[in-house]
Amino acid sequence: MITGVLIAAALALGYAVAVGLLMAATFGITAVSPAFVTKEHRIRQSYKLAHDLVWLVCATAGGYVTAAVSGSTMPWFVGTLLAGAMILVLWTNTWEMRQRGFANQLLMSLVSVGGVATGYFLRMR
């Protein structure tokens, strides 16, 4: 039971860190340069790529926090759960999926896995 609570806490904190950092970055970028983000009410391709890079950093931070909280309790299983949760939310958000496009959705999925793995690698070495 304690293991389950530890895993749940690690996932919740890691996800909250990743999404919180992404929200802060997104709000900051949009406030500083709205023209970089949209043109004629459509998200610009350059912003989508910048958003992917920001998400890589955020997913890395989330993976690091998850690894730090879970410690040696099934580390790669917990990391896989975090990446899976990120990808599940990404693919079930239909409004954003329409805005991004299929290719960018695939890229964001790969970036999620890569970021979480990088965060785990940084914490576990």
N, C-alpha and C positions, 0 to 999 in steps of 0.2 A: 504494500500500500504506500509506503513512504517513497518507494521508487517511482510509482505512478504520479504522486504529488510533485516530486522533484522534476520529473519529465514535463508535466503540465506547466509548472512554474517556469521552467527554462524556455519552453516553447512560447508561452505568453509574453515573457519579458523580451525574448529575442525578436518576436514578431512586432511587439510594440516599439522597440527601438528602431527597427528597420522602417516601419511605416511612419513613425514620428519624425525621424530624420528626413524621410522623403517628403512628407508634408511641409516641413519647415523649408526645405530647399525649393520645393515647387512654389510655395507662397512667396519666397524671397525672389526667385527668378522672375516670376510673374509681376511682382510689384516693381522691380527694377526695370524690366524691359518687356512690356506686354507685346510689343511688335515682334519680338523674337519668338514668342510663344504661338501667336495666332496671326493668320492673315485671312480676311473675309470669313471669319468664324470657323476656320479649320485650323487644326494644329499643324504647324510647320514641320517638315521632315527634319530640319536641323535641330529643332527643339526635341523631337522624338529621340534622336540619337544622343543628345545631351542628357535627356531624361534617363536613357538606358545607362549611361556612364554614372550618373548620380545614383541610380538604383543599384549598380554594382557596388558602390561604396557603402550604401545603406544595407544591402544584403550581407556584405562582409561584416559590418558592425553588428548586425543581428545575429549572424552565425557565431561571431566571437562571444557575444553575451550569452547565447544559448550554450556554447561550449563551457564558458566560465561557470554558469549556474549548474549545469548538469554534471560537470566534472568527469569522473571516470565511469559514470552510470550510462552504459551503452552509448558512447559518444557518437558514433557514426549513424546509429539508428535514430537518435534524436535529431541529428543534422538532416537526415533524410526526411524525417517528419516535417521539419521546418521548411525545407525546400519544397516539399509536396504541398504544404499549406499555402505557401506563397504562390505556387503555380495554380493551385485550385482556385484561389481567390482571383487571380489574374484572368483565368479562362471563364469564370462564371460572371464576371462584370461585363455584361454585353454592351453597355453604352461605350465604355472605354475601348472595348475590343473593336467596335465599329470605327472609332476614331483612329486607333493605331493601325489597323490593318493586320492581315494574317502574318506577313513576314516579320513585322515588328513584335507581334505576340510570341512568335517562335524565338526571336532574339531575346526578348524579356525572360522567357522561360529558361533559356540557356544561361543568361546573366544571373538569374536567381540561383541556379544550381552552382555556378562558378563562384558567386559571391559567398554563399553559405560555406562551400568547401574551403574557400580562401580564409574565411573567418575561423573555421575550425582548425585549419592548418596553422594559422598564426598563434592560436591559443594553445594547441596541443604540442607544439615543438619544444 
